[in-house]
Amino acid sequence: MSPAGPMRIVISNSMMTWGGGENWSLTAAAGLAGRGHDVILVCRPGSSLEERALAGGGLRVEAIPIRGDFSPRSVFRAASLFARHGTQVACCNLDREVRSLGIAARMEGVVFIRRRGSDYGFKNSLRYRISYSRLVDGVMVNSDSTMNSILSKNRWLPRGKLRRIYNGIDTGRFVPDPEAGARFRASAGLGAGDLVVGIAGSLLPRKRHGVLFEACSGLVGAFPALRLLVAGPAPTARHRMETEEAASRAGVLDRTVFTGPVDDMVGCYNSMDMLCMPSINEGFGYAAAEAMSCGKPVIVSDASSLPEVVGPDGMIFPVDDAAALGGYVSRLAGDPGRRAEAGRRARSRVVEVFSIDRMLDGIEAYFGEMIARRGGGA
């Protein structure tokens, strides 16, 4: 339990689609509620977050249609919620929430935290400077990389206003499970003897699937069992077509499996012999950390927070350097013992640094500190 005792907390996220920020919002809200805090999750009506939160049960959910940058209706609905709930601290995930829920928080004397999960700074407009100085009590970031990006771009934001708390991974759910991996392989048309190199995430240009395809194109001769597993949704048909074209250009389309959206990510990660993340930008890199928790070796680019996720002893290559990525893949592909040892170290790192309990400890301490600074909150 936090030093402040049970807290009355609101966590908001107004995205309609599902991603890393929504994962964090649901995990944090459920985890804090499980620790005895009075938590309400605020989301958009009909959003993926609302759907998953309600399906999970046991979590109080309030749907508020926060669409634009400022909405008087959203402000007063949030203020009413804060008053009824006796909210002490509210934490939002998007800028449009700052100028809606942030105003409501000021009206009701609520500590207001902006969580930043994307590795780039805020806009430097006067509107942002005013809203972040007048409405935001603190900024919670998910990595040192994100913190440095903000401090570099937004010199008007004091360093003392930022707090780094790493995202948490459910290490009890994401576990090494060969049987789950075998079932997923069978469902995806992959054989038990295939050497599966995986990539997980939406088929977006910033994920750099083409770099992985290029890295593996020259390895087929040495490793004829090599297969590529591309897991994740395509935002549009065009994104799927462009990703397939990149695989075709690299000459690996015939050995690439596109799964589309995946419900069983535990099985998916366990079906891989290694996971690669060649992105040019990541908010945190959930896929890397989840695969590591499943005991899989992970190779990442040196973008954003990915080096922090794999740690100083991790396999890290320069962004867009397909040859360097191919070198790592080749070394792991040819040495099962090295893969196993890298996977063991990867899981140990996640358990030690990125557990949900560690994240919740950090959030509790931070929220409790901010409430105490305010003098007890509402």
matplotlib code that plots the C-alpha trace (Angstrom):
import matplotlib.pyplot as plt

x = [0.0, 1.2, 2.4, -0.8, -3.0, -5.9, -6.2, -9.2, -7.7, -9.0, -7.1, -8.2, -7.5, -9.6, -8.1, -10.6, -8.1, -5.9, -2.2, 0.6, -1.0, -4.3, -2.5, -0.8, -4.1, -6.0, -3.0, -2.4, -6.1, -6.7, -3.5, -4.1, -7.7, -6.4, -4.2, -7.2, -7.4, -10.7, -10.0, -12.2, -11.1, -12.4, -12.5, -14.4, -17.8, -17.3, -13.5, -11.4, -10.3, -13.9, -14.7, -11.7, -12.2, -15.9, -15.1, -12.5, -15.0, -14.3, -13.2, -15.3, -15.5, -16.9, -17.5, -16.9, -16.9, -13.6, -13.1, -11.7, -9.1, -11.6, -15.2, -17.3, -19.5, -16.5, -15.1, -18.3, -18.9, -15.4, -15.7, -18.9, -17.2, -14.3, -16.7, -18.8, -15.8, -13.8, -10.9, -7.5, -5.4, -6.2, -3.8, -4.5, -2.8, -3.5, -3.1, -6.8, -7.5, -5.2, -7.5, -10.7, -10.0, -7.1, -9.5, -12.0, -9.2, -8.3, -12.0, -12.2, -8.7, -7.5, -3.8, -3.4, -0.8, 0.0, 1.4, 3.6, 4.3, 5.5, 9.2, 8.9, 8.4, 5.3, 4.5, 6.2, 3.1, 1.9, -1.2, 0.9, 3.2, 0.2, -1.7, 1.3, 2.3, -1.3, -3.1, -0.4, 1.1, 3.5, 4.5, 5.0, 7.2, 7.8, 11.6, 14.7, 14.6, 11.1, 12.2, 15.3, 13.2, 10.9, 13.7, 15.5, 12.4, 10.6, 13.1, 10.3, 9.3, 11.3, 13.2, 11.7, 8.2, 9.0, 9.1, 10.2, 8.2, 8.8, 5.8, 4.9, 4.7, 2.6, 5.4, 2.8, 1.0, 3.9, 5.9, 7.9, 5.3, 6.6, 3.2, 1.4, 4.1, 3.6, -0.1, 0.4, 2.9, 0.4, -2.4, -0.1, 1.1, 4.6, 6.4, 8.1, 11.5, 11.1, 13.5, 10.9, 12.1, 9.2, 8.1, 5.0, 3.1, 0.9, 2.0, 3.2, 6.1, 7.9, 8.0, 10.5, 9.3, 11.3, 14.6, 13.9, 13.0, 16.2, 18.2, 16.9, 17.0, 20.7, 20.3, 18.0, 20.8, 22.5, 19.3, 16.7, 14.3, 14.1, 10.5, 9.3, 6.3, 4.7, 2.1, -0.1, -3.0, -2.7, -4.4, -5.5, -5.4, -2.7, -0.4, -0.8, -0.1, 3.1, 4.4, 3.9, 5.6, 8.6, 8.8, 8.5, 11.3, 13.5, 12.7, 11.2, 7.5, 7.2, 8.5, 6.6, 3.4, 1.1, -1.2, -3.1, -4.4, -3.5, -5.5, -3.0, 0.2, 1.6, 1.4, 2.7, 5.8, 6.5, 6.2, 9.2, 12.9, 13.7, 11.9, 13.2, 12.1, 13.8, 11.5, 12.6, 10.4, 8.7, 6.9, 8.2, 8.4, 5.8, 6.4, 10.1, 9.5, 6.6, 8.7, 11.6, 9.2, 8.4, 12.1, 12.8, 15.9, 15.1, 17.1, 16.2, 17.3, 18.9, 15.7, 13.8, 13.5, 14.3, 17.9, 16.6, 14.2, 16.9, 19.5, 23.2, 24.0, 21.2, 21.5, 21.2, 21.8, 21.8, 18.4, 17.9, 21.1, 19.8, 23.3, 23.9, 20.5, 21.2, 24.4, 22.6, 19.9, 22.6, 24.5, 21.3, 20.0, 23.2, 23.4, 20.4, 22.4, 23.0, 19.3, 18.4, 20.8, 19.8, 16.2, 16.9, 18.7, 15.9, 13.3, 15.4, 15.7, 12.0, 11.2, 13.8, 13.1, 9.7, 7.3, 3.8, 4.4, 7.5, 5.4, 2.6, 5.0, 6.3, 2.9, 1.7, 4.7, 4.4, 0.7, 1.0, 3.8, 1.9, -1.3, 0.8, 2.4, -1.1, -2.1, -4.3, -6.2, -9.9]
y = [0.0, 3.5, 5.9, 7.9, 4.9, 4.0, 6.7, 7.9, 7.8, 8.5, 7.2, 8.5, 7.5, 8.7, 6.7, 4.6, 2.0, -0.3, 0.3, 0.6, 3.5, 1.7, -1.4, 0.7, 2.4, -0.9, -2.5, 0.4, 0.9, -2.8, -3.2, -0.1, -1.2, -4.7, -3.0, -1.5, 1.9, 3.4, 3.6, 4.8, 4.3, 7.0, 6.2, 7.0, 5.3, 2.4, 2.4, -0.8, 0.2, 0.4, -3.0, -4.7, -3.0, -4.1, -7.6, -8.0, -7.1, -5.7, -2.3, 0.9, 2.4, 5.9, 6.7, 10.4, 11.5, 13.5, 14.2, 17.7, 19.8, 21.6, 20.6, 22.4, 19.3, 17.0, 19.5, 19.6, 15.8, 15.2, 17.8, 16.1, 12.7, 14.1, 15.6, 12.5, 10.3, 12.6, 12.1, 13.0, 12.4, 12.0, 10.8, 11.3, 9.9, 12.4, 16.1, 16.7, 15.4, 18.0, 20.8, 19.0, 16.8, 19.1, 22.1, 19.9, 18.9, 22.5, 23.2, 20.4, 20.7, 17.4, 16.6, 16.2, 14.0, 13.8, 10.4, 10.5, 7.2, 8.4, 9.2, 12.8, 16.1, 18.3, 21.1, 24.4, 26.6, 29.1, 27.0, 24.0, 26.1, 27.6, 24.4, 22.5, 25.2, 25.9, 22.6, 19.8, 19.1, 16.4, 14.4, 10.7, 9.1, 5.5, 5.7, 7.8, 8.2, 9.7, 12.0, 13.2, 13.8, 16.1, 17.9, 18.5, 19.9, 21.5, 23.5, 25.4, 22.3, 21.9, 18.6, 18.3, 18.1, 14.7, 11.3, 8.1, 4.9, 2.0, 0.2, -3.1, -6.6, -9.4, -11.9, -14.4, -14.4, -13.9, -17.0, -19.6, -22.1, -24.5, -26.2, -22.9, -22.1, -25.5, -24.9, -21.5, -22.8, -25.5, -22.9, -20.6, -23.4, -23.5, -26.7, -27.9, -27.9, -24.4, -21.6, -18.9, -15.2, -13.1, -9.4, -8.2, -5.0, -3.1, -3.1, 0.6, 2.1, 3.1, -0.6, -1.2, -4.7, -4.3, -4.0, -7.4, -8.9, -7.6, -8.8, -12.4, -12.5, -13.5, -16.1, -18.5, -20.5, -21.1, -21.7, -23.3, -23.9, -20.1, -18.7, -15.2, -14.7, -11.3, -10.8, -7.8, -5.9, -3.8, -0.4, -0.4, -2.8, -0.6, -1.2, -4.9, -4.7, -2.5, -4.9, -7.9, -6.1, -5.4, -9.1, -9.9, -7.5, -9.1, -12.6, -13.9, -13.7, -17.4, -18.1, -15.4, -15.9, -12.9, -13.7, -10.4, -9.5, -12.0, -12.9, -15.4, -13.3, -15.7, -18.6, -16.2, -15.2, -18.8, -20.0, -17.8, -18.7, -15.0, -11.7, -8.7, -5.1, -2.8, 0.2, 3.8, 4.9, 3.2, 4.6, 1.7, -1.5, -3.8, -6.6, -6.7, -6.9, -9.4, -11.7, -11.4, -12.3, -15.5, -16.3, -15.4, -13.6, -10.2, -8.1, -4.4, -1.2, 1.6, 3.7, 5.3, 3.2, -0.1, -0.2, 0.4, -2.5, -5.1, -3.6, -2.9, -6.6, -6.8, -7.3, -3.7, -2.6, 0.8, 1.9, 0.6, -1.4, -4.6, -6.1, -5.7, -7.1, -10.1, -10.7, -11.1, -13.3, -15.5, -15.9, -16.9, -19.1, -21.2, -21.7, -23.1, -22.9, -19.2, -18.7, -20.5, -18.5, -15.2, -16.1, -16.9, -13.6, -11.8, -13.1, -12.4, -8.7, -8.3, -9.9, -7.7, -4.3, -4.4, -6.3, -5.0, -4.8, -2.6, -0.3, -0.1, 0.5, 3.5, 4.8, 4.5, 6.3, 9.1, 9.7, 9.6, 12.1, 14.5, 14.2, 15.0, 18.0, 19.3, 18.8, 15.8, 16.4, 16.8]
z = [0.0, -0.8, 1.9, 1.4, 2.0, -0.3, -3.0, -5.1, -8.6, -12.2, -15.2, -18.6, -22.1, -25.0, -27.9, -29.9, -31.0, -29.0, -28.5, -25.9, -24.1, -23.8, -22.6, -19.9, -18.9, -18.4, -16.7, -14.3, -13.5, -12.8, -10.8, -8.6, -8.0, -7.1, -4.4, -2.7, -4.4, -5.5, -9.3, -12.2, -15.8, -18.1, -21.8, -25.0, -25.6, -27.9, -27.7, -27.6, -24.1, -22.9, -24.5, -22.9, -19.5, -19.3, -20.5, -17.8, -15.1, -11.6, -12.8, -12.7, -16.1, -17.1, -20.7, -21.6, -25.3, -25.3, -29.0, -29.5, -27.8, -25.6, -24.8, -22.2, -21.9, -21.3, -18.8, -16.7, -16.9, -15.7, -12.9, -11.8, -11.8, -9.8, -7.3, -6.9, -6.6, -4.3, -6.8, -5.4, -8.5, -12.2, -14.8, -18.5, -21.6, -24.4, -25.0, -25.7, -22.2, -20.7, -21.9, -20.8, -17.7, -16.7, -16.5, -14.5, -12.2, -11.5, -10.8, -8.2, -6.6, -8.1, -8.7, -12.5, -14.1, -17.8, -18.8, -21.9, -23.6, -27.0, -27.6, -28.7, -27.1, -26.9, -29.2, -28.3, -29.0, -26.4, -25.8, -24.7, -22.5, -20.7, -20.3, -19.1, -16.6, -15.3, -15.6, -15.3, -11.9, -13.2, -16.3, -16.0, -18.7, -19.6, -20.3, -20.0, -23.8, -23.6, -20.8, -22.7, -25.9, -23.9, -22.1, -25.4, -27.2, -24.4, -22.4, -20.8, -18.9, -15.6, -15.2, -11.7, -13.2, -14.9, -13.3, -15.1, -14.3, -16.6, -18.0, -16.4, -18.0, -16.6, -16.0, -14.6, -18.0, -20.4, -19.5, -21.4, -22.7, -25.4, -25.7, -26.4, -28.9, -30.7, -30.9, -32.4, -34.9, -36.0, -36.4, -38.4, -40.7, -39.3, -38.6, -35.4, -37.1, -38.6, -37.5, -36.8, -36.8, -35.6, -35.6, -33.7, -34.1, -36.5, -40.2, -40.0, -41.9, -38.6, -37.6, -40.6, -41.5, -44.8, -42.8, -41.3, -44.7, -46.2, -43.2, -43.7, -47.5, -47.5, -44.8, -46.5, -48.1, -44.8, -42.9, -45.3, -42.4, -41.7, -41.6, -40.9, -38.7, -39.1, -36.3, -36.1, -37.7, -40.9, -40.3, -44.0, -46.9, -48.4, -45.4, -45.8, -49.5, -49.0, -46.3, -48.6, -51.5, -49.2, -48.5, -52.2, -53.1, -50.5, -51.9, -48.7, -49.3, -49.9, -46.4, -44.6, -42.6, -42.0, -39.1, -38.9, -35.4, -32.8, -29.6, -28.2, -27.9, -25.4, -27.9, -30.6, -28.8, -27.7, -31.3, -32.2, -32.0, -31.7, -32.1, -34.0, -33.5, -36.2, -35.5, -36.0, -33.1, -30.2, -27.2, -25.1, -27.0, -25.4, -27.9, -27.1, -23.3, -23.6, -25.8, -23.4, -20.6, -22.6, -22.6, -26.2, -27.4, -28.8, -31.3, -31.4, -33.2, -31.2, -31.5, -28.7, -25.5, -27.1, -25.9, -22.3, -22.7, -23.7, -21.4, -21.8, -22.7, -25.3, -29.0, -30.5, -34.1, -35.8, -37.2, -40.8, -40.8, -42.3, -42.4, -38.7, -37.9, -40.2, -38.4, -35.1, -36.6, -38.2, -34.9, -33.0, -35.9, -35.9, -32.1, -30.2, -27.0, -27.5, -28.1, -25.0, -22.8, -24.3, -23.6, -20.0, -19.5, -21.3, -18.9, -15.9, -17.0, -17.4, -14.0, -12.3, -14.1, -15.8, -13.6, -13.0, -9.2, -9.8, -12.0, -9.5, -6.6, -8.6, -9.5, -5.9, -4.5, -7.2, -6.7, -3.0, -3.1, -5.4, -3.2, -0.1, -1.8, -2.5, 1.1, 1.0, -2.3, -2.6]

ax = plt.figure().add_subplot(projection="3d")
ax.plot(x, y, z, "-o")
ax.set_aspect("equal")
plt.show()
